[in-house]
């Protein structure tokens, strides 16, 4: 079985836990997820199975959409509601809705983040959460990420808690974004809730739960839950080739640049609506394209 399983990850499981469980359910070792979600976060987690594991890096490059909630006045060591409180202040003059809107809008575009200590980012061969558990301080690398859209959703009556929807690039820490939003409003803050509503072009309504998978397994129809690999690559330019070129593509041969190519990024090659491979311009020869993944 080859394809993408658009899973709705439940709370209480790590992304790796989901992979382990799906390996057992689909009886295959070839399973990979496309973007880590913290255990307490639920949401869209596309899972690649079989040959689809070859496209995991390309699905991970896509934007992701979240609905997050910020709580002002309290900061935690993990930047979410599950960590130890490290700062707490009274909010005598909570921000107005207008100020919240303008502050959120100011984060649109390229921003610089410092990953939270309780994260899987590696520094000198160790993950940051390992340093945190040892109470060791280490300089965290800054990273540039991109916020494409950010829109306020709900605001509590006292304006001390509000939610927003955000479309962000790969590598964006929403916990850190919530903390930075609070800081710009003038208060310590943390992310009190998070749901991922879209990833890799898949939305909540496209997803299946573990209970649905279990029901389909009973009737030996769980393979019907898999979505073709091409559905996860719609963000890449699509090039169609003839039968003669198809054979060269399947051998992974270099090819002349197609006339219709308009991108320097990876793109897909199809023959008669069948996905064959992912190619990219050859860095050593600007007149050619080379295979990155042959998928058929």
Buried (B, 14 or more C-beta within 10 A) or exposed (E): BBBBBBBBBBEEBBBEBBBEBBBEBBEBEBBBBBBEBBBBBBBBBBBBBBBBBBBBBBBBBBBBBBBBBBBBBBBBBBBBBBBEEEEEEEBEEBBEEEBBBEBBEEBBEEBEBBBBBBBEBEBEEEBBBBBBEEEEEBEBEEBEBBBEEBBBEEBEEEBBBBBBBBBBBBBBBBBBBBBBBBEBBBBBBBBBBBBBBBBBBBEBEBBBEBEBBEEBBEEEEBBEBBBBBBBBBEBBBBBBBEEEBBEEBBEEBBBEBBEEBEEEEBBBBBBEEEBBBBBBBBEEEEEBBBBBBBBE
